[in-house]
Amino acid sequence: MADEEALLAANAAYYAAFQRADPTAMADVWAQDAVTCIHPGWMILEGRDEVLKSYRLILLNPNQDPVTARRPVVYVDGDTARVLCVESVGGGMLAATNLFRREGTEWKMIHHHASPIVQRMTEAPPRSRLN
């Protein structure tokens, strides 16, 4: 399987774990070490244990809205890669960055960051913005 296809499959496995509310499947997506995560509105999470604890809380929450992704775009640089996509959660849209590292023959997630999209993609950013 080509890297891009394998990365799309790894990224899809991440979102499938959300759909099934399956902490074990979520844990399987993540690398064994050097992982980080920034959920919308949360502080930076560091380390596999802290990251997986956050996902257990999210996945086991009976009020958790479904999380789906669309428009994935893959960028590969040797044994690291990123997948950018748009997440839909509870009627809101999030811009997501999922970073992966090749571990043996598999791509494992090392970082996830999602943040709200507050403007249409067709609009230019306000001039007063710094970034």
Buried (B, 14 or more C-beta within 10 A) or exposed (E): EEBBEBBBEBBBBBBBBBEEBBBEBBBBBBBEEEBBBBBBEEEEBEEBEEBBEBBEEBBEEEEBEEBEBEEBEBEBEEEEBBBBBBBBBEEEBBBBBBBBBBEEEBBBBBBBBBBEEEEEEEEEEEEEEEE
